[in-house]
Amino acid sequence: MRRVVAWLLLAVLVVLVVEGYLAVTAEYLPSDPGYTIDTTVGPPGGEPGGEPVNLVVLGDSTVAGVGSPSLEESLPVLVAERVAERLHRPVHVIGFGVSGARTATVLENQVPMLAELDPDASTASRPGSAAPAAGPDVVLIVIGGNDVTHVTPPWAMRRQTAALIEGAREVSGAPVVIGGIPQFRTVPALLQPLRWAVGRYANVLREAQRGAARAAGAPYVDIAALASPRFIGKPESMSSDGFHPAPLGYSFWADALAPAVANALTP
């Protein structure tokens, strides 16, 4: 009997490894949405609202815009629109997201880019920028999905998240908001039992992420609790690749993220 159980466990492990390899190395997953996120959105109704507040978003492919066919439907812009509505002020948003990014690589590669945004700038702009390259008033970081699929250890996840928050604060001089790991049960690109296993591991890393944010005093937005359940029964909320949200799904994420970002901008 023990031998049978051992063989069954080995068979399940082989299936998970094979499915995991296919999911992580899938060439059909897009990596470049074809646009740069650097734009200003105004409050609804054309309200004047004063000088724009500057929102910078760091993260993975969900921040880069993969799954959204246009700039206007990307997650950073959807968040900016909701923040502008809440604050009755324009919001200039820049997205530095990179497909495949994990917590450690955001700290290594994207946080230093915050230093390129001159907090004293008034007329000089980045190439192609829609507004002056002023320093951020708030930094939103949406990360963690690739840490799950690449099996980042939970102790490393907590340490890296703490370092990411500290690094982003130090470089930008602005408050930092963390967008947490979503649920994976609505991701059809992951077959069972891999989807089940990935979902369980996501729970572990999500708690490590949440604990690091709490210890650092950074607002943590639980996308898994606030946005992921809204995907259920709405296949149109996922993009055609079966892995990334579609604009509808990103709107669910933006609804969850925007209040924390707006609160961080309010004294």
Phi and psi in degrees as GROMACS dihedral restraints (atoms count N, CA, C in turn):
[ dihedral_restraints ]
;  ai    aj    ak    al  type     phi  dphi    fc
    3     4     5     6     1   -62.0    20    10
    4     5     6     7     1   -37.3    20    10
    6     7     8     9     1   -64.8    20    10
    7     8     9    10     1   -39.2    20    10
    9    10    11    12     1   -63.5    20    10
   10    11    12    13     1   -45.5    20    10
   12    13    14    15     1   -61.2    20    10
   13    14    15    16     1   -41.8    20    10
   15    16    17    18     1   -62.0    20    10
   16    17    18    19     1   -42.2    20    10
   18    19    20    21     1   -66.4    20    10
   19    20    21    22     1   -37.9    20    10
   21    22    23    24     1   -64.6    20    10
   22    23    24    25     1   -43.5    20    10
   24    25    26    27     1   -63.2    20    10
   25    26    27    28     1   -39.6    20    10
   27    28    29    30     1   -64.4    20    10
   28    29    30    31     1   -40.2    20    10
   30    31    32    33     1   -64.4    20    10
   31    32    33    34     1   -42.5    20    10
   33    34    35    36     1   -63.3    20    10
   34    35    36    37     1   -41.3    20    10
   36    37    38    39     1   -61.8    20    10
   37    38    39    40     1   -42.8    20    10
   39    40    41    42     1   -62.3    20    10
   40    41    42    43     1   -43.3    20    10
   42    43    44    45     1   -60.8    20    10
   43    44    45    46     1   -44.7    20    10
   45    46    47    48     1   -63.6    20    10
   46    47    48    49     1   -42.2    20    10
   48    49    50    51     1   -63.8    20    10
   49    50    51    52     1   -45.9    20    10
   51    52    53    54     1   -64.5    20    10
   52    53    54    55     1   -47.8    20    10
   54    55    56    57     1   -64.3    20    10
   55    56    57    58     1   -38.9    20    10
   57    58    59    60     1   -63.1    20    10
   58    59    60    61     1   -41.7    20    10
   60    61    62    63     1   -62.7    20    10
   61    62    63    64     1   -44.6    20    10
   63    64    65    66     1   -64.3    20    10
   64    65    66    67     1   -37.7    20    10
   66    67    68    69     1   -69.3    20    10
   67    68    69    70     1   -43.4    20    10
   69    70    71    72     1   -72.2    20    10
   70    71    72    73     1   -33.3    20    10
   72    73    74    75     1  -100.5    20    10
   73    74    75    76     1     8.4    20    10
   75    76    77    78     1   -58.0    20    10
   76    77    78    79     1   121.9    20    10
   78    79    80    81     1   -79.5    20    10
   79    80    81    82     1   -12.6    20    10
   81    82    83    84     1   -78.9    20    10
   82    83    84    85     1   -14.6    20    10
   84    85    86    87     1   -72.5    20    10
   85    86    87    88     1   124.9    20    10
   87    88    89    90     1   -69.0    20    10
   88    89    90    91     1   153.1    20    10
   90    91    92    93     1  -123.4    20    10
   91    92    93    94     1   -12.7    20    10
   93    94    95    96     1  -136.5    20    10
   94    95    96    97     1   117.6    20    10
   96    97    98    99     1   -74.6    20    10
   97    98    99   100     1   -13.9    20    10
   99   100   101   102     1    91.3    20    10
  100   101   102   103     1    11.5    20    10
  102   103   104   105     1  -147.0    20    10
  103   104   105   106     1   163.4    20    10
  105   106   107   108     1  -108.0    20    10
  106   107   108   109     1   134.1    20    10
  108   109   110   111     1   -90.8    20    10
  109   110   111   112     1   101.3    20    10
  111   112   113   114     1  -162.5    20    10
  112   113   114   115     1    90.0    20    10
  114   115   116   117     1  -155.8    20    10
  115   116   117   118     1   166.2    20    10
  117   118   119   120     1  -116.7    20    10
  118   119   120   121     1   133.1    20    10
  120   121   122   123     1  -118.5    20    10
  121   122   123   124     1   144.2    20    10
  123   124   125   126     1  -102.4    20    10
  124   125   126   127     1   166.3    20    10
  126   127   128   129     1   -66.7    20    10
  127   128   129   130     1   157.4    20    10
  129   130   131   132     1   -63.6    20    10
  130   131   132   133     1   149.8    20    10
  132   133   134   135     1    81.2    20    10
  133   134   135   136     1     8.3    20    10
  135   136   137   138     1    68.4    20    10
  136   137   138   139     1    26.0    20    10
  138   139   140   141     1   -61.9    20    10
  139   140   141   142     1   139.6    20    10
  141   142   143   144     1   -62.4    20    10
  142   143   144   145     1   -55.8    20    10
  144   145   146   147     1    74.5    20    10
  145   146   147   148     1    -8.8    20    10
  147   148   149   150     1    83.4    20    10
  148   149   150   151     1  -160.6    20    10
  150   151   152   153     1   -67.2    20    10
  151   152   153   154     1   144.2    20    10
  153   154   155   156     1   -66.6    20    10
  154   155   156   157     1   146.4    20    10
  156   157   158   159     1   -88.3    20    10
  157   158   159   160     1   150.9    20    10
  159   160   161   162     1  -107.1    20    10
  160   161   162   163     1   118.0    20    10
  162   163   164   165     1  -111.5    20    10
  163   164   165   166     1   126.0    20    10
  165   166   167   168     1  -116.4    20    10
  166   167   168   169     1   132.0    20    10
  168   169   170   171     1  -117.4    20    10
  169   170   171   172     1   125.7    20    10
  171   172   173   174     1  -110.8    20    10
  172   173   174   175     1   154.6    20    10
  174   175   176   177     1   155.5    20    10
  175   176   177   178     1  -151.9    20    10
  177   178   179   180     1  -103.9    20    10
  178   179   180   181     1  -152.1    20    10
  180   181   182   183     1   -63.3    20    10
  181   182   183   184     1   -26.9    20    10
  183   184   185   186     1   -67.9    20    10
  184   185   186   187     1   -29.0    20    10
  186   187   188   189     1   -82.1    20    10
  187   188   189   190     1   -33.1    20    10
  189   190   191   192     1   -66.6    20    10
  190   191   192   193     1   -23.9    20    10
  192   193   194   195     1   112.2    20    10
  193   194   195   196     1     3.5    20    10
  195   196   197   198     1   -63.1    20    10
  196   197   198   199     1   129.0    20    10
  198   199   200   201     1   104.3    20    10
  199   200   201   202     1   -16.4    20    10
  201   202   203   204     1  -110.8    20    10
  202   203   204   205     1   123.6    20    10
  204   205   206   207     1   -72.3    20    10
  205   206   207   208     1   -14.9    20    10
  207   208   209   210     1  -139.5    20    10
  208   209   210   211     1   159.2    20    10
  210   211   212   213     1   -55.7    20    10
  211   212   213   214     1   -43.1    20    10
  213   214   215   216     1   -63.9    20    10
  214   215   216   217     1   -22.3    20    10
  216   217   218   219     1  -100.1    20    10
  217   218   219   220     1     4.9    20    10
  219   220   221   222     1   -75.0    20    10
  220   221   222   223     1   156.5    20    10
  222   223   224   225     1   -58.9    20    10
  223   224   225   226     1   -48.4    20    10
  225   226   227   228     1   -58.4    20    10
  226   227   228   229     1   -40.3    20    10
  228   229   230   231     1   -70.2    20    10
  229   230   231   232     1   -38.6    20    10
  231   232   233   234     1   -63.2    20    10
  232   233   234   235     1   -39.3    20    10
  234   235   236   237     1   -64.3    20    10
  235   236   237   238     1   -45.3    20    10
  237   238   239   240     1   -59.2    20    10
  238   239   240   241     1   -40.8    20    10
  240   241   242   243     1   -60.8    20    10
  241   242   243   244     1   -42.8    20    10
  243   244   245   246     1   -70.5    20    10
  244   245   246   247     1   -35.7    20    10
  246   247   248   249     1   -67.3    20    10
  247   248   249   250     1   -42.2    20    10
  249   250   251   252     1   -60.0    20    10
  250   251   252   253     1   -40.1    20    10
  252   253   254   255     1   -66.1    20    10
  253   254   255   256     1   -39.5    20    10
  255   256   257   258     1   -69.8    20    10
  256   257   258   259     1   -39.5    20    10
  258   259   260   261     1   -93.5    20    10
  259   260   261   262     1   -10.6    20    10
  261   262   263   264     1    57.1    20    10
  262   263   264   265     1    40.6    20    10
  264   265   266   267     1  -141.3    20    10
  265   266   267   268     1   150.7    20    10
  267   268   269   270     1   -64.7    20    10
  268   269   270   271     1   153.8    20    10
  270   271   272   273     1  -129.3    20    10
  271   272   273   274     1   124.1    20    10
  273   274   275   276     1   -95.1    20    10
  274   275   276   277     1   124.0    20    10
  276   277   278   279     1  -119.8    20    10
  277   278   279   280     1   135.1    20    10
  279   280   281   282     1  -124.5    20    10
  280   281   282   283     1   133.0    20    10
  282   283   284   285     1  -113.8    20    10
  283   284   285   286     1   126.4    20    10
  285   286   287   288     1  -107.1    20    10
  286   287   288   289     1    16.0    20    10
  288   289   290   291     1   -60.3    20    10
  289   290   291   292     1   146.2    20    10
  291   292   293   294     1  -133.1    20    10
  292   293   294   295     1   130.9    20    10
  294   295   296   297     1   -59.5    20    10
  295   296   297   298     1   136.1    20    10
  297   298   299   300     1    85.7    20    10
  298   299   300   301     1    -2.1    20    10
  300   301   302   303     1   -65.2    20    10
  301   302   303   304     1   143.5    20    10
  303   304   305   306     1  -119.2    20    10
  304   305   306   307     1   174.6    20    10
  306   307   308   309     1   -55.3    20    10
  307   308   309   310     1   -45.5    20    10
  309   310   311   312     1   -65.0    20    10
  310   311   312   313     1   -37.3    20    10
  312   313   314   315     1   -77.7    20    10
  313   314   315   316     1   -27.7    20    10
  315   316   317   318     1   -64.2    20    10
  316   317   318   319     1   -43.2    20    10
  318   319   320   321     1   -62.0    20    10
  319   320   321   322     1   -41.5    20    10
  321   322   323   324     1   -76.3    20    10
  322   323   324   325     1   -41.0    20    10
  324   325   326   327     1  -107.8    20    10
  325   326   327   328     1   -32.3    20    10
  327   328   329   330     1   -97.8    20    10
  328   329   330   331     1   -37.3    20    10
  330   331   332   333     1   -57.3    20    10
  331   332   333   334     1   -43.0    20    10
  333   334   335   336     1   -59.4    20    10
  334   335   336   337     1   -24.0    20    10
  336   337   338   339     1   -68.4    20    10
  337   338   339   340     1   -20.5    20    10
  339   340   341   342     1   -64.0    20    10
  340   341   342   343     1   -29.2    20    10
  342   343   344   345     1   -69.5    20    10
  343   344   345   346     1   -19.2    20    10
  345   346   347   348     1   -77.3    20    10
  346   347   348   349     1   -11.5    20    10
  348   349   350   351     1   -92.4    20    10
  349   350   351   352     1   106.2    20    10
  351   352   353   354     1   -72.5    20    10
  352   353   354   355     1   115.8    20    10
  354   355   356   357     1   -67.2    20    10
  355   356   357   358     1   -15.9    20    10
  357   358   359   360     1  -101.6    20    10
  358   359   360   361     1     5.6    20    10
  360   361   362   363     1   -68.8    20    10
  361   362   363   364     1   142.7    20    10
  363   364   365   366     1  -132.1    20    10
  364   365   366   367     1   -26.1    20    10
  366   367   368   369     1  -129.4    20    10
  367   368   369   370     1   -31.1    20    10
  369   370   371   372     1   -72.3    20    10
  370   371   372   373     1   137.9    20    10
  372   373   374   375     1  -123.5    20    10
  373   374   375   376     1   157.3    20    10
  375   376   377   378     1   -68.2    20    10
  376   377   378   379     1   154.8    20    10
  378   379   380   381     1   -56.8    20    10
  379   380   381   382     1   125.1    20    10
  381   382   383   384     1    79.8    20    10
  382   383   384   385     1     2.5    20    10
  384   385   386   387     1   -73.7    20    10
  385   386   387   388     1   149.2    20    10
  387   388   389   390     1   -89.7    20    10
  388   389   390   391     1    -5.0    20    10
  390   391   392   393     1  -157.2    20    10
  391   392   393   394     1   167.3    20    10
  393   394   395   396     1   -54.3    20    10
  394   395   396   397     1   146.9    20    10
  396   397   398   399     1   -83.2    20    10
  397   398   399   400     1    58.7    20    10
  399   400   401   402     1   -74.2    20    10
  400   401   402   403     1   157.4    20    10
  402   403   404   405     1   -64.8    20    10
  403   404   405   406     1   155.5    20    10
  405   406   407   408     1   -70.0    20    10
  406   407   408   409     1   145.2    20    10
  408   409   410   411     1   -89.6    20    10
  409   410   411   412     1   -22.6    20    10
  411   412   413   414     1  -156.3    20    10
  412   413   414   415     1   145.9    20    10
  414   415   416   417     1  -118.0    20    10
  415   416   417   418     1   124.2    20    10
  417   418   419   420     1  -106.2    20    10
  418   419   420   421     1   129.9    20    10
  420   421   422   423     1  -121.6    20    10
  421   422   423   424     1   119.1    20    10
  423   424   425   426     1  -115.2    20    10
  424   425   426   427     1   110.5    20    10
  426   427   428   429     1  -155.7    20    10
  427   428   429   430     1   161.4    20    10
  429   430   431   432     1   130.1    20    10
  430   431   432   433     1   -27.0    20    10
  432   433   434   435     1   -60.0    20    10
  433   434   435   436     1   -42.1    20    10
  435   436   437   438     1   -74.8    20    10
  436   437   438   439     1   -23.2    20    10
  438   439   440   441     1   -65.1    20    10
  439   440   441   442     1   -34.6    20    10
  441   442   443   444     1   -68.0    20    10
  442   443   444   445     1   -51.3    20    10
  444   445   446   447     1   -69.6    20    10
  445   446   447   448     1   -22.0    20    10
  447   448   449   450     1  -100.0    20    10
  448   449   450   451     1     7.7    20    10
  450   451   452   453     1    55.6    20    10
  451   452   453   454     1    51.5    20    10
  453   454   455   456     1   -63.0    20    10
  454   455   456   457     1   129.6    20    10
  456   457   458   459     1   -62.0    20    10
  457   458   459   460     1   145.6    20    10
  459   460   461   462     1   -60.7    20    10
  460   461   462   463     1   -37.4    20    10
  462   463   464   465     1   -65.9    20    10
  463   464   465   466     1   -35.8    20    10
  465   466   467   468     1   -70.6    20    10
  466   467   468   469     1   -36.6    20    10
  468   469   470   471     1   -61.4    20    10
  469   470   471   472     1   -44.0    20    10
  471   472   473   474     1   -65.4    20    10
  472   473   474   475     1   -44.8    20    10
  474   475   476   477     1   -65.0    20    10
  475   476   477   478     1   -43.7    20    10
  477   478   479   480     1   -68.3    20    10
  478   479   480   481     1   -37.6    20    10
  480   481   482   483     1   -64.6    20    10
  481   482   483   484     1   -43.0    20    10
  483   484   485   486     1   -61.1    20    10
  484   485   486   487     1   -43.4    20    10
  486   487   488   489     1   -66.5    20    10
  487   488   489   490     1   -35.6    20    10
  489   490   491   492     1   -64.5    20    10
  490   491   492   493     1   -45.9    20    10
  492   493   494   495     1   -62.7    20    10
  493   494   495   496     1   -46.7    20    10
  495   496   497   498     1   -62.4    20    10
  496   497   498   499     1   -43.1    20    10
  498   499   500   501     1   -65.6    20    10
  499   500   501   502     1   -43.3    20    10
  501   502   503   504     1   -65.0    20    10
  502   503   504   505     1   -39.4    20    10
  504   505   506   507     1   -64.0    20    10
  505   506   507   508     1   -45.0    20    10
  507   508   509   510     1   -64.8    20    10
  508   509   510   511     1   -43.6    20    10
  510   511   512   513     1   -74.1    20    10
  511   512   513   514     1   -39.7    20    10
  513   514   515   516     1   -90.5    20    10
  514   515   516   517     1   -28.3    20    10
  516   517   518   519     1    69.9    20    10
  517   518   519   520     1    18.9    20    10
  519   520   521   522     1  -122.4    20    10
  520   521   522   523     1   159.7    20    10
  522   523   524   525     1   -64.7    20    10
  523   524   525   526     1   151.8    20    10
  525   526   527   528     1  -121.0    20    10
  526   527   528   529     1   133.2    20    10
  528   529   530   531     1  -116.0    20    10
  529   530   531   532     1   134.3    20    10
  531   532   533   534     1  -106.3    20    10
  532   533   534   535     1   126.4    20    10
  534   535   536   537     1   -95.9    20    10
  535   536   537   538     1   121.5    20    10
  537   538   539   540     1   -80.5    20    10
  538   539   540   541     1   175.9    20    10
  540   541   542   543     1   -69.0    20    10
  541   542   543   544     1   130.5    20    10
  543   544   545   546     1   -76.7    20    10
  544   545   546   547     1   173.2    20    10
  546   547   548   549     1   -75.1    20    10
  547   548   549   550     1   157.1    20    10
  549   550   551   552     1  -112.2    20    10
  550   551   552   553     1     0.4    20    10
  552   553   554   555     1   -71.8    20    10
  553   554   555   556     1   -14.1    20    10
  555   556   557   558     1  -103.2    20    10
  556   557   558   559     1    18.2    20    10
  558   559   560   561     1  -102.5    20    10
  559   560   561   562     1    96.1    20    10
  561   562   563   564     1   -68.4    20    10
  562   563   564   565     1   -18.2    20    10
  564   565   566   567     1   -66.7    20    10
  565   566   567   568     1   -21.6    20    10
  567   568   569   570     1   -95.4    20    10
  568   569   570   571     1   118.6    20    10
  570   571   572   573     1   -80.2    20    10
  571   572   573   574     1   158.5    20    10
  573   574   575   576     1   -79.2    20    10
  574   575   576   577     1   144.9    20    10
  576   577   578   579     1   -88.8    20    10
  577   578   579   580     1     6.4    20    10
  579   580   581   582     1   -60.9    20    10
  580   581   582   583     1   -40.6    20    10
  582   583   584   585     1   -60.6    20    10
  583   584   585   586     1   -40.4    20    10
  585   586   587   588     1   -64.0    20    10
  586   587   588   589     1   -46.4    20    10
  588   589   590   591     1   -64.6    20    10
  589   590   591   592     1   -43.0    20    10
  591   592   593   594     1   -63.4    20    10
  592   593   594   595     1   -40.4    20    10
  594   595   596   597     1   -62.4    20    10
  595   596   597   598     1   -39.9    20    10
  597   598   599   600     1   -66.8    20    10
  598   599   600   601     1   -40.5    20    10
  600   601   602   603     1   -70.6    20    10
  601   602   603   604     1   -32.7    20    10
  603   604   605   606     1   -60.0    20    10
  604   605   606   607     1   -36.5    20    10
  606   607   608   609     1   -60.5    20    10
  607   608   609   610     1   -40.9    20    10
  609   610   611   612     1   -64.8    20    10
  610   611   612   613     1   -49.1    20    10
  612   613   614   615     1   -69.1    20    10
  613   614   615   616     1   -31.3    20    10
  615   616   617   618     1   -63.0    20    10
  616   617   618   619     1   -40.0    20    10
  618   619   620   621     1   -69.5    20    10
  619   620   621   622     1   -35.6    20    10
  621   622   623   624     1   -64.0    20    10
  622   623   624   625     1   -41.4    20    10
  624   625   626   627     1   -64.4    20    10
  625   626   627   628     1   -45.8    20    10
  627   628   629   630     1   -63.4    20    10
  628   629   630   631     1   -42.3    20    10
  630   631   632   633     1   -63.6    20    10
  631   632   633   634     1   -40.2    20    10
  633   634   635   636     1   -65.8    20    10
  634   635   636   637     1   -41.9    20    10
  636   637   638   639     1   -65.3    20    10
  637   638   639   640     1   -41.7    20    10
  639   640   641   642     1   -63.1    20    10
  640   641   642   643     1   -44.8    20    10
  642   643   644   645     1   -63.4    20    10
  643   644   645   646     1   -32.1    20    10
  645   646   647   648     1   -86.5    20    10
  646   647   648   649     1    -5.4    20    10
  648   649   650   651     1    72.2    20    10
  649   650   651   652     1    26.1    20    10
  651   652   653   654     1  -100.1    20    10
  652   653   654   655     1   136.7    20    10
  654   655   656   657     1   -59.1    20    10
  655   656   657   658     1   133.1    20    10
  657   658   659   660     1  -116.8    20    10
  658   659   660   661     1   123.1    20    10
  660   661   662   663     1  -101.5    20    10
  661   662   663   664     1   116.6    20    10
  663   664   665   666     1   -83.7    20    10
  664   665   666   667     1    86.9    20    10
  666   667   668   669     1   -60.5    20    10
  667   668   669   670     1   -35.7    20    10
  669   670   671   672     1   -60.4    20    10
  670   671   672   673     1   -37.2    20    10
  672   673   674   675     1   -88.3    20    10
  673   674   675   676     1   -37.2    20    10
  675   676   677   678     1   -90.8    20    10
  676   677   678   679     1   -27.5    20    10
  678   679   680   681     1  -120.1    20    10
  679   680   681   682     1   -42.5    20    10
  681   682   683   684     1   -57.0    20    10
  682   683   684   685     1   -40.3    20    10
  684   685   686   687     1   -60.0    20    10
  685   686   687   688     1   -23.2    20    10
  687   688   689   690     1   -72.2    20    10
  688   689   690   691     1   -15.0    20    10
  690   691   692   693     1   -75.2    20    10
  691   692   693   694     1   -24.4    20    10
  693   694   695   696     1   -63.3    20    10
  694   695   696   697     1   128.3    20    10
  696   697   698   699     1    79.3    20    10
  697   698   699   700     1     6.4    20    10
  699   700   701   702     1  -127.1    20    10
  700   701   702   703     1    78.8    20    10
  702   703   704   705     1   -59.4    20    10
  703   704   705   706     1   -23.8    20    10
  705   706   707   708     1   -70.9    20    10
  706   707   708   709     1    -8.9    20    10
  708   709   710   711     1   -79.1    20    10
  709   710   711   712     1   -10.4    20    10
  711   712   713   714     1  -107.7    20    10
  712   713   714   715     1   144.4    20    10
  714   715   716   717     1   -74.3    20    10
  715   716   717   718     1   174.2    20    10
  717   718   719   720     1   -66.6    20    10
  718   719   720   721     1   -19.2    20    10
  720   721   722   723     1   -78.9    20    10
  721   722   723   724     1    -8.2    20    10
  723   724   725   726     1    73.8    20    10
  724   725   726   727     1     6.3    20    10
  726   727   728   729     1  -121.9    20    10
  727   728   729   730     1   -40.7    20    10
  729   730   731   732     1   -99.2    20    10
  730   731   732   733     1   151.5    20    10
  732   733   734   735     1   -64.1    20    10
  733   734   735   736     1   154.7    20    10
  735   736   737   738     1   -90.8    20    10
  736   737   738   739     1   175.3    20    10
  738   739   740   741     1   -50.4    20    10
  739   740   741   742     1   -38.9    20    10
  741   742   743   744     1   -61.5    20    10
  742   743   744   745     1   -45.0    20    10
  744   745   746   747     1   -63.6    20    10
  745   746   747   748     1   -40.5    20    10
  747   748   749   750     1   -65.7    20    10
  748   749   750   751     1   -30.3    20    10
  750   751   752   753     1   -66.0    20    10
  751   752   753   754     1   -34.4    20    10
  753   754   755   756     1   -63.6    20    10
  754   755   756   757     1   -44.3    20    10
  756   757   758   759     1   -61.1    20    10
  757   758   759   760     1   -44.6    20    10
  759   760   761   762     1   -62.4    20    10
  760   761   762   763     1   -38.4    20    10
  762   763   764   765     1   -59.0    20    10
  763   764   765   766     1   -36.3    20    10
  765   766   767   768     1   -77.4    20    10
  766   767   768   769     1   -37.1    20    10
  768   769   770   771     1   -80.9    20    10
  769   770   771   772     1   -37.1    20    10
  771   772   773   774     1   -58.8    20    10
  772   773   774   775     1   -41.7    20    10
  774   775   776   777     1   -59.0    20    10
  775   776   777   778     1   -41.0    20    10
  777   778   779   780     1   -66.9    20    10
  778   779   780   781     1   -38.7    20    10
  780   781   782   783     1   -65.9    20    10
  781   782   783   784     1   -44.4    20    10
  783   784   785   786     1   -63.3    20    10
  784   785   786   787     1   -41.2    20    10
  786   787   788   789     1   -63.9    20    10
  787   788   789   790     1   -35.2    20    10
  789   790   791   792     1   -67.2    20    10
  790   791   792   793     1   -23.2    20    10
  792   793   794   795     1   -91.3    20    10
  793   794   795   796     1    -4.9    20    10
  795   796   797   798     1  -103.7    20    10
  796   797   798   799     1   122.3    20    10
